[in-house]
């Protein structure tokens, strides 16, 4: 069941105007603060409800990526009953020295969960690392895919990207 107002509501909540320095060093008059929808329980629940429909059959674990994918994976886990896994940007250097907190990943089919994908760098790194640990990773579900329309930024690592919303949908909702 599609939520027809989700793009409009997320855009209204998360698109900020002002002067912002982006990761690239460029200065922009607009910024999309994804944490504003993740910190809003009603919006987060709506995203998770839509994302649930995108999960591929055979998913055994939901791999929430640090940091934005973790709250979504947690809500999605509660909705589906699938165990969550919390994937770090790099393995800890102390204690258990784990890359992923939660169940063992070896031989398990993991669907990655991310908030926003633009170039897919963090997802690409997580995919490669989890595969080194023996996980089967073929899909990523995300709240928002901001990559260019019709392009799969993660084709090089064989991932199917399944977004709830795209940049075009957010732009259209804005009017």
Secondary structure, 3 states (H helix, E strand, C coil): CCCCCHHHHHHHHHEEEEEEECCCCCEEEEEECCHHHHCCHHHHHHHHHHHHCCCCCCCCEEEEECCHHHHHHHHHHHHHCCEEEEECCCCCCCCCCCCEECCCCCCCEEEEEEEEECCCHHHHHHHHHHHHCCCEEEEEEEEEECCCCCCCCCHHHCCEEEEEEEHHHHHHHHC
